[in-house]
């Protein structure tokens, strides 16, 4: 968790500097929907006090795991301490991320989006130079009450007023505990069934016998 997300298309009418940095370069990316680990995705880093978009591989390479795409916030003083202390932090623009819930064979797919139509979600991440190319991993934390009926973990989602502090402060871990971002959550078709046709979430009703999020 999270193992699949979309970026676009860009739909904003009014953009801040962070949105604009992605909009100006999103055309460079061959894949903006159905992004999975080892795929290349856009991330934003702070350079000379301004947001800059970088192209990186999703997932840190390790001998025991070729693509660590999620980094637990509980390990900021152990596995991820070097990247955290060196301020190798990034923001990951997301239009939709996906999670699955239910018994094997009858799993439901859920889509998570901003409650503000057309807005990106911004996930907190870490990055490193990597063995072959720069790579990023998404920070995850305990699920919010809205997400916990589906999964016990979720990406750390940040609001725009905390971007500068997250990227530049020495130890802004207080920003990672409770997400201030409200989510629109709905059941959708499984985008992995026909990945070549996937252009975004397609809403569906619940399967019979599934209690949903009650």
Secondary structure as UniProt FT lines:
FT   STRAND          5..6
FT   HELIX           17..23
FT   TURN            24..25
FT   HELIX           26..28
FT   TURN            37..38
FT   STRAND          40..47
FT   TURN            48..49
FT   STRAND          50..58
FT   STRAND          60..62
FT   TURN            63..64
FT   STRAND          65..68
FT   STRAND          70..72
FT   HELIX           73..75
FT   TURN            76..80
FT   HELIX           81..85
FT   TURN            86..87
FT   STRAND          89..94
FT   STRAND          96..101
FT   TURN            104..105
FT   STRAND          108..114
FT   TURN            117..118
FT   STRAND          121..128
FT   STRAND          135..142
FT   HELIX           145..148
FT   TURN            149..150
FT   STRAND          153..155
FT   HELIX           160..162
FT   HELIX           163..168
FT   HELIX           173..175
FT   STRAND          183..188
FT   TURN            191..194
FT   HELIX           195..197
FT   TURN            208..209
FT   TURN            212..213
//
